[in-house]
Amino acid sequence: DGGITQSPKYLFRKEGQNVTLSCEQNLNHDAMYWYRQDPGQGLRLIYYSQIVNDFQKGDIAEGYSVSREKKESFPLTVTSAQNNPTAFYLCASTPLTGPADYGYTFGSGTRLTVV
Amino acid sequence: AQSVAQPEDQVNVAEGNPLTVKCTYSVSGNPYLFWYVQYPNRGLQFLLKYITGDNLVKGSYGFEAEFNKSQTSFHLKKPSALVSDSALYFCAVRALNSGNTPLVFGKGTRLSVIA
């Protein structure tokens, strides 16, 4: 089945540690996105990529980094510079061409907790 | 700039009664509008979208939404609520001619359907 897979489902980070969240899709979608979800704040865009080897900052990129070496993969690294990383992280993808606009397909999310 | 407002953090409705979840938006030009639903610790699932055409859009699970250009609204409705409809609902928008810019999401409305 085609879909978008995020791993791990739960992740614990110690103070000062970098961690990487995985996002893989087999939908042949062009664009991929990372959102952060906090209670009462909705979804806030961290980074997005519309083509391999290119990505753009979203509204809250500070303390995060990404790469897009393959069309299928868009990992997110939460660096030690992100001083409040505890949140639910969602990855999404969408095609950019076609007869009509498409909504996003979302992964199941990764819950990151600082311990 | 694009923005979405969901004025109610929480909506409570009795099972069998009609439900409405409100959404207003702001974009330059014509909008693409979406509704998504999220169950606990899961990603978002697509419910319906408006691009052009009829102002009343029908979607998954018996949901529908009415596009009102003069009021810049896209309220989600269902004639008869089910307990299983209890979830977090997000409205999202982007401008029709925005060159594939990312969707902007509202802060979400928690729907609680009481038996």
Interface residues (C-beta under 8 A of the other chain):
Chain A: I4 Q6 A31 Y33 Y35 G40 Q41 G42 L43 L45 Y48 Q50 G58 F88 L90 A92 L96 A100 D101 G103 Y104 T105 F106 G107 S108 G109 R111
Chain B: D9 Y32 F34 Y36 N41 R42 G43 L44 Q45 F46 K49 I51 F90 N100 P102 L103 F105 G106 K107 G108
